[in-house]
Structure formats: structure tokens, C-alpha cells
Amino acid sequence: MNILIIGTGYVGLATGIALALKSNKVYFFDKDKEKIKHLSSGQLFFYEPDLQSALEKAISNNRVYFFDMLDKVNEKVDAVFLCIGTPVLKNGKTDLKNIKQAVCDIKKYFGQDIVIAVKSTINPDVFEFIKREFNSNNFHIAVNPEFLREGNALKDTLNPSRIVIGTEDNYAKSMLNNIYRDFDAPKIFTDPISAILIKYASNTFLATKISFINEIANLSDNVGGDIDDIALGIGLDPRIGKDFLKAGIGFGGSCLPKDAKNVIHFSRSKNINLGIIKEAVLINDTQFLVVIEKLKENLGNLKGKVVAVLGLSFKGGTDDLRDSISIKLINELLREGIIVRAQDYLSYEKAKEILKGVFISNDVYMTAKGADAIVIATDWKEYPKADWKKIRNLMKGNLIIDGRNILDKENLKNLGFTYKGIGRK
Ligand SMILES: NC(=O)c1ccc[n+]([C@@H]2O[C@H](COP(=O)([O-])OP(=O)(O)OC[C@H]3O[C@@H](n4cnc5c(N)ncnc54)[C@H](O)[C@@H]3O)[C@@H](O)[C@H]2O)c1
């Protein structure tokens, strides 16, 4: 089939490349000309495992084509996957700018029996807007939410946990069923609004699970429990499950915070109060401040102290800095008069554009040099394997705040560190 992907970010590229690997011809369009230039020459502009080699393979097999203008796509397209960013404004409302532009472009250049599969995360009001705009029999609309995890985007897209197809249009249903025929995953056929709510409920459930364990970790810190044992004890209950029970300094990224804020805003406009989700966001908004408290408890006056923050990306395995807790934390440390040194394996160059006046490197040892304290802000798998004896010798102080609870606390104590986790004994 001929597929058009609009938006070549994490979702668009992973979706398009996966569909190209399943023998479809895939046309990519993005309004960002620089991205299209990079992609046309076979270069990914962000880090994502396996995607670079899959992109090269798809290009050499003549399965993918890249466009910065939609009118250059001269083939008959069977389905359009809308994968554009759907940012929210400060108040939580969706910024409709991208959507309006994409809808306008599709209507202008395509018309006959075309399926529009909305992969971008949108709320029911935005869906109603899209439906109204495509008010013609030529367009067959479906909501097809995406659940991939950054750092695992291509694998998740090729092996999804489920495929949700929300449509009241039989043509869209049968086309999407056909497009996904070689994907080994349960398919849920439902109406568009239920498909939308599956996506919001999934992300806000994950957000709530993280804020829940963080709240218990803060309690544990106060009364002397150990959150690792507590999480194990909770997670072994099959009704709860062990994933997303890792306490820390909170969730970030381009999806969880945005989607939670958007569904709260949307529901408020319908006079529905999403109390649990609101609380999960509120807990997350201040969770990173536990680091400041722990620094004060151990170092006293923070002005002029040197703190090395390890990890800038919103999670390990990605170079994505969007809504990263680490950046929020560093800005707060700077406000306290702390001299911040920071490190990340992948996002260090991008971070230099955001964080001015901060020493930033990709080297843990260089960053730790002369520090009074180290804060682990991102769950990079590399940190537990670092040479902590060497780090201890390079530091001025001996305090380590493990904001992701990933280090071996006994080993660190034996090396002379004062170790503080989040809710860890
Ligand atoms: N990143 C994730 O892990 C993830 C997971 C599931 C769902 N989602 C959702 O999928 C959507 C896309 O997310 P992403 O992370 O891939 O975003 P992204 O920011 O990485 O990429 C979006 C792309 O869309 C392009 N774009 C925006 N408006 C356009 C327009 N009118 N025409 C053409 N191109 C346009 C941008 O230039 C950008 O390249 C969002 O709604 C997001 O919430 C993201």
C-alpha cells in the first residue's frame, strides 16, 4: 500500500519505517525542511536504537521517500498517518496550530477515498474539530493511538502490546485492519472517543503509578522504611504488577506531563474533576524538590557549593530533553546559588543550548571533579557500572543523592560516600 506519514518525529518515523519494513511504500512529509534534508540523506536527527540502520535499509530498498512540500507527493495515497506534535499551551489546552495546518494541507492535496489515521495524541474536542474539517465522504477517519516508548520506538512499533483502531467508518476499519495484518498484537476495534480515552487513561495511569510510589517513598524516608522492599512487596501482587514502581524525582518527557495536563484541562471544560490525575501531576510538580531538601540537610548552606548532576535526558536511552525533570532541577539548583556541573551521554550538546552558565560534558569523571555532591537525575544504565572509587577521589565532598534509586548503596557506603536515595533506607 502507499502510506503517507505527516510528521517525522519519534512516532512518525517509527511508524513509517515499520510499515516500510512490512513492504509498504511510505512517503514522509514534515514542515521542517531541515529534518527532511537530513532524512533524505539517510540521517536520523535524534537518537533512537535500530532506527538509523532501518532507515538506511528502507532507503536503499526504495521503500521510503521524504518531502518538505505535500504537492510533490504525486502518488495515489491509500492512507495518511497523522503523527504531528500536539503540544499544549501553559493552561493545558491543545495548541491547534499544527493540526489546523495539517488538516488544511491534506484537504488541499488529497481527496479520493483516503483513510486518515490519527496517531497524534488528541482529546475528544480536537477529534470533533478534525471530523468537522473533513466533512466529506472522501475522508475515512480513525483514531489509532500510539503507545511506543522512546528508546525502544522501532521495537515497540514492530511488536506493539496492542493496536487500537477507533472508528465508525467501515472503510477505515478494513483498511487499517489490512495495514496491520502482519503485526502480531491484539487488535481493539472501538469507537473514536474510546480509542482517545484508552490513550489518555494509559498515560495518566502510568503517571499516577509513578506519583503513587513517590508519595510512598517520601513517607518511607520520613518513617524509616525501604522503598525497594516496599515496591517489591507491592509489585509481586499480580493485580498491581512491578513496572512503574521505581521511586525517584518524578516523570518528565514529551508525553506523560503533557497528556495529563491536557486531559485535566479538557475534563474541566466539561465540568468533570479528575481528582486522582490532578493529584498525580501536583505530586510530580514538586517531587524533584526532595533533592534540594536532602542537599540542605547534608551540606547546610548551599550557596557556592558545587553539585554534579548526572543525567539530562528525561530518561536513560534517549537524547530527548523535552520536559526533563533534570533541567527543572538544575534551574532550581542555580536559583539556590549552587555551582552546577552536568553530564549526559547523549543530550549534552543539546543541553548546552538550554542551560547557560553550566559546565556540561558527556564524561562522568570530568563532571564529578571538585563536586561537593553528586545527584543522579536520569536512569542511565551506565551509572551503576561507573568507577565510583575514581569518582570519590575526584570529588571534594562525599555526598551522593541517587534521584533514580539505581546505584548500589552498600558499595558506595563502603567507598566512603554518604548515600541518600529516594525512600531508600
Ligand atoms: N514521543 C513519544 O514517545 C510518543 C508516544 C506516543 C504518542 N506520542 C504522540 O504522538 C505525537 C507525535 O509525537 P512525537 O514525539 O513523534 O513528536 P515530535 O515532536 O518528535 O515530531 C512531530 C513532528 O511533526 C512535525 N509537524 C508538526 N506540525 C506539522 C504539520 N502541520 N505538517 C507537517 N509536519 C508537522 C514537526 O516538525 C515534527 O517533526 C504527539 O501527539 C505525541 O503526544 C508520542
The ligand as an SDF file (V2000), in Angstrom:
LIG
                    3D

 44 48  0  0  0  0  0  0  0  0999 V2000
    7.2670   10.5020   21.5900 N   0  0  0  0  0  0  0  0  0  0  0  0
    6.5610    9.5410   22.1410 C   0  0  0  0  0  0  0  0  0  0  0  0
    7.0760    8.7200   22.9180 O   0  0  0  0  0  0  0  0  0  0  0  0
    5.0790    9.4020   21.8290 C   0  0  0  0  0  0  0  0  0  0  0  0
    4.4300    8.2020   22.1560 C   0  0  0  0  0  0  0  0  0  0  0  0
    3.0760    8.0670   21.8710 C   0  0  0  0  0  0  0  0  0  0  0  0
    2.3690    9.1350   21.3280 C   0  0  0  0  0  0  0  0  0  0  0  0
    3.0090   10.3010   21.0510 N   0  0  0  0  0  0  0  0  0  0  0  0
    2.2220   11.3900   20.4360 C   0  0  0  0  0  0  0  0  0  0  0  0
    2.5000   11.3750   19.0440 O   0  0  0  0  0  0  0  0  0  0  0  0
    2.5390   12.7120   18.5210 C   0  0  0  0  0  0  0  0  0  0  0  0
    3.9030   12.9610   17.9050 C   0  0  0  0  0  0  0  0  0  0  0  0
    4.8820   12.8240   18.9160 O   0  0  0  0  0  0  0  0  0  0  0  0
    6.4590   12.8510   18.5660 P   0  0  0  0  0  0  0  0  0  0  0  0
    7.1700   12.6200   19.8390 O   0  0  0  0  0  0  0  0  0  0  0  0
    6.7180   11.9940   17.4040 O   0  0  0  0  0  0  0  0  0  0  0  0
    6.6170   14.3810   18.1560 O   0  0  0  0  0  0  0  0  0  0  0  0
    7.8870   15.0990   17.5490 P   0  0  0  0  0  0  0  0  0  0  0  0
    7.8650   16.4710   18.0820 O   0  0  0  0  0  0  0  0  0  0  0  0
    9.1050   14.2650   17.7240 O   0  0  0  0  0  0  0  0  0  0  0  0
    7.5750   15.1380   15.9740 O   0  0  0  0  0  0  0  0  0  0  0  0
    6.4830   15.8050   15.4520 C   0  0  0  0  0  0  0  0  0  0  0  0
    6.8430   16.2550   14.0390 C   0  0  0  0  0  0  0  0  0  0  0  0
    5.6720   16.8130   13.4440 O   0  0  0  0  0  0  0  0  0  0  0  0
    6.1040   17.8750   12.6010 C   0  0  0  0  0  0  0  0  0  0  0  0
    4.9370   18.7280   12.3270 N   0  0  0  0  0  0  0  0  0  0  0  0
    4.2300   19.4820   13.1990 C   0  0  0  0  0  0  0  0  0  0  0  0
    3.1990   20.0660   12.5600 N   0  0  0  0  0  0  0  0  0  0  0  0
    3.2490   19.6730   11.2710 C   0  0  0  0  0  0  0  0  0  0  0  0
    2.4610   19.9250   10.1440 C   0  0  0  0  0  0  0  0  0  0  0  0
    1.3790   20.7130   10.2070 N   0  0  0  0  0  0  0  0  0  0  0  0
    2.7970   19.3430    8.9800 N   0  0  0  0  0  0  0  0  0  0  0  0
    3.8860   18.5580    8.8840 C   0  0  0  0  0  0  0  0  0  0  0  0
    4.6770   18.2610    9.9340 N   0  0  0  0  0  0  0  0  0  0  0  0
    4.3600   18.8120   11.1190 C   0  0  0  0  0  0  0  0  0  0  0  0
    7.2120   18.5500   13.3690 C   0  0  0  0  0  0  0  0  0  0  0  0
    8.0560   19.3180   12.5410 O   0  0  0  0  0  0  0  0  0  0  0  0
    7.9270   17.3280   13.9720 C   0  0  0  0  0  0  0  0  0  0  0  0
    8.9810   16.8810   13.1460 O   0  0  0  0  0  0  0  0  0  0  0  0
    2.2060   13.6170   19.7010 C   0  0  0  0  0  0  0  0  0  0  0  0
    0.8320   13.8550   19.6890 O   0  0  0  0  0  0  0  0  0  0  0  0
    2.6010   12.7780   20.9110 C   0  0  0  0  0  0  0  0  0  0  0  0
    1.8790   13.1360   22.0460 O   0  0  0  0  0  0  0  0  0  0  0  0
    4.3590   10.4520   21.2770 C   0  0  0  0  0  0  0  0  0  0  0  0
  1  2  1  0
  2  3  2  0
  2  4  1  0
  4  5  1  0
  4 44  2  0
  5  6  2  0
  6  7  1  0
  7  8  2  0
  8  9  1  0
  8 44  1  0
  9 10  1  0
  9 42  1  0
 10 11  1  0
 11 12  1  0
 11 40  1  0
 12 13  1  0
 13 14  1  0
 14 15  2  0
 14 16  1  0
 14 17  1  0
 17 18  1  0
 18 19  2  0
 18 20  1  0
 18 21  1  0
 21 22  1  0
 22 23  1  0
 23 24  1  0
 23 38  1  0
 24 25  1  0
 25 26  1  0
 25 36  1  0
 26 27  1  0
 26 35  1  0
 27 28  2  0
 28 29  1  0
 29 30  1  0
 29 35  2  0
 30 31  1  0
 30 32  2  0
 32 33  1  0
 33 34  2  0
 34 35  1  0
 36 37  1  0
 36 38  1  0
 38 39  1  0
 40 41  1  0
 40 42  1  0
 42 43  1  0
M  CHG  2   8   1  16  -1
M  END
$$$$
